[in-house]
Amino acid sequence: MGLLSPGINEIIAVTKDNAAPIGIILRDGQCPKMILFKGSKTEENIRKYGWVTANFVSRASLYARYAFSDVELSELTAEGDMQRLREADAWIGFRAEVTHETEQTYMVDLTPVSEFILTPNIRRVNRGFDAVIDATVHATRYVFNHSEDLKQKILYDFELIRKCGGEDEFAAKKILAEVCKISE
Ligand SMILES: Cc1cc2nc3c(=O)[nH]c(=O)nc-3n(C[C@H](O)[C@H](O)[C@H](O)COP(=O)(O)O)c2cc1C
């Protein structure tokens, strides 16, 4: 599906006058989804206005900033009845509907209505992919020294791969589990 990859896509979610890093979950045969912890501006806006844009950005500092500070309104630009980050390299506009609620979360189904690629350099952020790289680095040392510390780091990465990765990251985990003789 276009800009989204299987697993959890970590994007900057823009809702009315607000930006925050959020994961968009893409699993086989299902529409894209978000799981939003109650109490954030993002969940309030999505329930109120029914739209969100997924913004792909290259600068890591924006993830840290928007997790803890408000976006400046000058950093946003209007797109029809939605908004996006001015510095997005690409963005997707979604209609958003809450389909399930638990004590702590809302599950939101997303219907894409527009997708724009603004620069050729689009960074897709997936913690499962990053965990494969991290685990592979550790594994290259682990096969020589069988250090318990490295094993724990690899197991931590395996958990991230399970949670955030897609089929290809799962295939990588299988290779690493075999060479390291660590059970998945
Ligand atoms: C990479 C990343 C992914 C995140 N994914 C989610 C998510 O899927 N759901 C969620 O409720 N919060 C998620 N968060 C936490 C929110 O970004 C954080 O609670 C933020 O302060 C919410 O801001 P808001 O009140 O402006 O919406 C994530 C944070 C980061 C850094």
The ligand as an ORCA input file, in Angstrom:
! r2SCAN-3c Opt
* xyz 0 1
  C       7.792      6.905     17.601
  C       6.594      7.149     18.505
  C       5.425      6.453     18.263
  C       4.299      6.672     19.060
  N       3.148      5.978     18.795
  C       2.054      6.207     19.529
  C       0.843      5.493     19.220
  O       0.776      4.676     18.300
  N      -0.260      5.778     19.996
  C      -0.217      6.682     21.016
  O      -1.265      6.898     21.658
  N       0.915      7.364     21.326
  C       2.049      7.146     20.611
  N       3.208      7.821     20.914
  C       3.218      8.777     22.033
  C       2.676     10.148     21.630
  O       3.429     10.730     20.569
  C       2.758     11.100     22.844
  O       1.907     10.614     23.857
  C       2.433     12.545     22.517
  O       2.766     13.342     23.635
  C       0.987     12.795     22.173
  O       0.853     14.170     21.838
  P      -0.522     14.931     21.667
  O      -1.131     15.107     23.045
  O      -0.137     16.240     21.032
  O      -1.392     14.074     20.775
  C       4.348      7.607     20.140
  C       5.562      8.278     20.378
  C       6.661      8.052     19.573
  C       7.942      8.800     19.856
*
